[in-house]
């Protein structure tokens, strides 16, 4: 997988099959490791999920 964007302490990555995943970046992982359990169709969807994560915090 390759990182295509960093958004609000998350790395948004794209797999070889075209699916998009979001993982906590190295700065956030020092405190809490976060990985979404599903893939996303678009970068926008992953950003919405990340925004939802931060709203809950």
Wavefront OBJ file of the C-alpha trace (Angstrom):
o trace
v 0.000 0.000 0.000
v 1.116 3.522 -0.610
v 0.161 6.637 1.307
v -1.809 9.037 -0.866
v -2.635 11.662 1.753
v -2.207 12.560 5.407
v -5.310 13.999 7.059
v -5.755 14.952 10.722
v -3.084 12.532 12.021
v -4.168 9.680 9.765
v -2.433 8.209 6.736
v -4.869 7.495 3.923
v -3.492 4.613 1.886
v -4.462 2.966 -1.380
v -3.961 -0.750 -1.960
v -2.962 -2.351 -5.236
v -6.594 -3.335 -5.766
v -7.697 0.307 -5.464
v -9.295 0.097 -2.025
v -8.640 2.938 0.395
v -7.754 2.478 4.076
v -7.052 4.871 6.951
v -4.494 4.254 9.710
v -3.197 6.455 12.504
v 0.050 8.126 11.458
v 3.285 7.790 13.438
v 2.560 10.834 15.631
v -0.874 9.583 16.717
v 0.345 5.980 17.036
v 2.684 7.058 19.832
v -0.451 7.634 21.939
v -3.096 5.425 20.380
v -3.056 3.090 17.386
v -6.184 3.452 15.258
v -7.190 1.429 12.213
v -10.606 1.530 10.610
v -12.021 -1.956 10.144
v -13.424 -1.300 6.683
v -12.134 -0.016 3.391
v -13.427 3.089 1.650
v -14.398 3.738 -1.951
v -13.125 7.334 -2.016
v -10.701 9.569 -0.143
v -13.671 11.752 0.788
v -15.349 8.793 2.535
v -12.219 8.109 4.541
v -11.982 11.775 5.551
v -15.613 11.681 6.734
v -14.811 8.634 8.896
v -11.724 10.368 10.314
v -13.800 13.471 11.104
v -16.315 11.209 12.878
v -13.510 9.644 14.912
v -12.331 13.080 16.109
v -15.887 14.234 16.886
v -16.266 11.264 19.259
v -13.021 12.105 21.078
l 1 2 3 4 5 6 7 8 9 10 11 12 13 14 15 16 17 18 19 20 21 22 23 24 25 26 27 28 29 30 31 32 33 34 35 36 37 38 39 40 41 42 43 44 45 46 47 48 49 50 51 52 53 54 55 56 57
